[in-house]
């Protein structure tokens, strides 16, 4: 008899759906067809010309290998049990002794009178709780959002803080901007603020957003502003963005492809993640020029980009980014 029994099937997990959906239909078809010869005879396809397809196959083939190993271990265990004569039968005398000892430890039933007394006691306790004069302590208000600080602690923001900022910056969506701040701080751990400096950071961010919206309302192409001397057409002035603003815009695009969990896992390789997983076509020329000069990278075209890291692909990415 052959020691290895071939597994008659292979599984495709729901966890891998996100990988398949990122492929074109023709690529998904080629990938699915390649799994049959690999699952049966471990014949690997030639996907060298398509990095995304090769990466997807590596992930699915690792799951097939893992299931094969489990199957072989189960078969070996079953053979070993068969050689020993199967599972030993339980002795009837042992079973009878177990039942006898269990009866000794059973809790005796209470008399009806005892049960009635307990019910009366419970009713009295309920009444005491209803008419108790002691007020309940109100639960503490949970924070609306927490911003990470440079010492790995968090600065909690409450609804009262948001209400105060709404009065100061009426044109700004405060909650949305706080979410952006959290995303920016998570993506730039080396630029996180101290506990003393976080409020200055928040107010500077909101003031900048307020000024942007103020400029948009008062100055747009084709509008005329009334002056004392004459009506002069106001032209749209393009204000160059700061480095922090350009980086913020780049990370907003990156977050639509790469999860926050992946950025935290590979925080020291975030620029390389953006280069491999975010398509070049999604960035402006200004952003691409900045990435070239400041980071020394240029994103991949959409057709060559890699599938972003997920829990199922961390093994691949750990090896790839460690090179």
RASUL-V822396 format. One record per residue. N is the residue number from 0. RES is the residue in one small letter. NEAR is the number of other ideal C-beta (glycine too) atoms within 8 Angstrom. Layout:
# RASUL-V822396
{{N | RES | NEAR} {N | RES | NEAR}}
This chain:
# RASUL-V822396
{{0 | x | 2} {1 | x | 4} {2 | x | 3} {3 | x | 5} {4 | x | 7} {5 | x | 5} {6 | x | 9} {7 | x | 3} {8 | x | 5} {9 | x | 8} {10 | x | 7} {11 | x | 7} {12 | x | 7} {13 | x | 4} {14 | x | 8} {15 | x | 12} {16 | x | 7} {17 | x | 8} {18 | x | 14} {19 | x | 10} {20 | x | 6} {21 | x | 7} {22 | x | 12} {23 | x | 5} {24 | x | 6} {25 | x | 6} {26 | x | 11} {27 | x | 10} {28 | x | 8} {29 | x | 11} {30 | x | 14} {31 | x | 7} {32 | x | 7} {33 | x | 12} {34 | x | 14} {35 | x | 7} {36 | x | 9} {37 | x | 13} {38 | x | 9} {39 | x | 8} {40 | x | 5} {41 | x | 5} {42 | x | 7} {43 | x | 8} {44 | x | 9} {45 | x | 4} {46 | x | 10} {47 | x | 5} {48 | x | 3} {49 | x | 8} {50 | x | 7} {51 | x | 13} {52 | x | 12} {53 | x | 10} {54 | x | 12} {55 | x | 13} {56 | x | 14} {57 | x | 9} {58 | x | 13} {59 | x | 13} {60 | x | 11} {61 | x | 9} {62 | x | 12} {63 | x | 13} {64 | x | 8} {65 | x | 8} {66 | x | 11} {67 | x | 9} {68 | x | 8} {69 | x | 8} {70 | x | 10} {71 | x | 10} {72 | x | 8} {73 | x | 8} {74 | x | 9} {75 | x | 8} {76 | x | 8} {77 | x | 8} {78 | x | 8} {79 | x | 8} {80 | x | 9} {81 | x | 8} {82 | x | 6} {83 | x | 6} {84 | x | 5} {85 | x | 6} {86 | x | 4} {87 | x | 5} {88 | x | 4} {89 | x | 6} {90 | x | 6} {91 | x | 6} {92 | x | 6} {93 | x | 8} {94 | x | 9} {95 | x | 8} {96 | x | 8} {97 | x | 8} {98 | x | 8} {99 | x | 8} {100 | x | 8} {101 | x | 8} {102 | x | 7} {103 | x | 6} {104 | x | 5} {105 | x | 6} {106 | x | 3} {107 | x | 4} {108 | x | 4} {109 | x | 7} {110 | x | 6} {111 | x | 6} {112 | x | 6} {113 | x | 8} {114 | x | 9} {115 | x | 8} {116 | x | 8} {117 | x | 9} {118 | x | 8} {119 | x | 8} {120 | x | 8} {121 | x | 8} {122 | x | 8} {123 | x | 8} {124 | x | 8} {125 | x | 8} {126 | x | 8} {127 | x | 8} {128 | x | 7} {129 | x | 6} {130 | x | 6} {131 | x | 6} {132 | x | 4} {133 | x | 4} {134 | x | 4} {135 | x | 4} {136 | x | 4} {137 | x | 4} {138 | x | 4} {139 | x | 4} {140 | x | 6} {141 | x | 4} {142 | x | 8} {143 | x | 10} {144 | x | 10} {145 | x | 9} {146 | x | 13} {147 | x | 11} {148 | x | 13} {149 | x | 6} {150 | x | 6} {151 | x | 5} {152 | x | 7} {153 | x | 7} {154 | x | 9} {155 | x | 7} {156 | x | 11} {157 | x | 9} {158 | x | 7} {159 | x | 6} {160 | x | 9} {161 | x | 13} {162 | x | 8} {163 | x | 8} {164 | x | 13} {165 | x | 9} {166 | x | 6} {167 | x | 8} {168 | x | 11} {169 | x | 7} {170 | x | 8} {171 | x | 11} {172 | x | 5} {173 | x | 11} {174 | x | 9} {175 | x | 7} {176 | x | 12} {177 | x | 14} {178 | x | 9} {179 | x | 10} {180 | x | 12} {181 | x | 12} {182 | x | 12} {183 | x | 10} {184 | x | 13} {185 | x | 11} {186 | x | 11} {187 | x | 10} {188 | x | 9} {189 | x | 4} {190 | x | 6} {191 | x | 9} {192 | x | 11} {193 | x | 8} {194 | x | 9} {195 | x | 4} {196 | x | 8} {197 | x | 12} {198 | x | 6} {199 | x | 8} {200 | x | 10} {201 | x | 12} {202 | x | 10} {203 | x | 8} {204 | x | 10} {205 | x | 14} {206 | x | 9} {207 | x | 8} {208 | x | 12} {209 | x | 12} {210 | x | 8} {211 | x | 8} {212 | x | 10} {213 | x | 9} {214 | x | 8} {215 | x | 8} {216 | x | 7} {217 | x | 6} {218 | x | 10} {219 | x | 7} {220 | x | 5} {221 | x | 4} {222 | x | 8} {223 | x | 7} {224 | x | 9} {225 | x | 4} {226 | x | 7} {227 | x | 2} {228 | x | 3} {229 | x | 4} {230 | x | 7} {231 | x | 7} {232 | x | 7} {233 | x | 9} {234 | x | 5} {235 | x | 7} {236 | x | 5} {237 | x | 4} {238 | x | 4} {239 | x | 4} {240 | x | 7} {241 | x | 6} {242 | x | 7} {243 | x | 6} {244 | x | 8} {245 | x | 12} {246 | x | 10} {247 | x | 10} {248 | x | 10} {249 | x | 13} {250 | x | 12} {251 | x | 10} {252 | x | 12} {253 | x | 15} {254 | x | 11} {255 | x | 5} {256 | x | 8} {257 | x | 12} {258 | x | 8} {259 | x | 8} {260 | x | 6} {261 | x | 13} {262 | x | 15} {263 | x | 8} {264 | x | 8} {265 | x | 13} {266 | x | 8} {267 | x | 4} {268 | x | 8} {269 | x | 11} {270 | x | 9} {271 | x | 10} {272 | x | 16} {273 | x | 14} {274 | x | 12} {275 | x | 8} {276 | x | 13} {277 | x | 14} {278 | x | 9} {279 | x | 11} {280 | x | 6} {281 | x | 7} {282 | x | 11} {283 | x | 5} {284 | x | 5} {285 | x | 8} {286 | x | 12} {287 | x | 12} {288 | x | 8} {289 | x | 13} {290 | x | 16} {291 | x | 10} {292 | x | 6} {293 | x | 7} {294 | x | 8} {295 | x | 4} {296 | x | 10} {297 | x | 7} {298 | x | 13} {299 | x | 11} {300 | x | 8} {301 | x | 8} {302 | x | 4} {303 | x | 7} {304 | x | 12} {305 | x | 9} {306 | x | 10} {307 | x | 10} {308 | x | 12} {309 | x | 12} {310 | x | 5} {311 | x | 9} {312 | x | 12} {313 | x | 10} {314 | x | 7} {315 | x | 10} {316 | x | 11} {317 | x | 8} {318 | x | 8} {319 | x | 7} {320 | x | 10} {321 | x | 5} {322 | x | 4}}
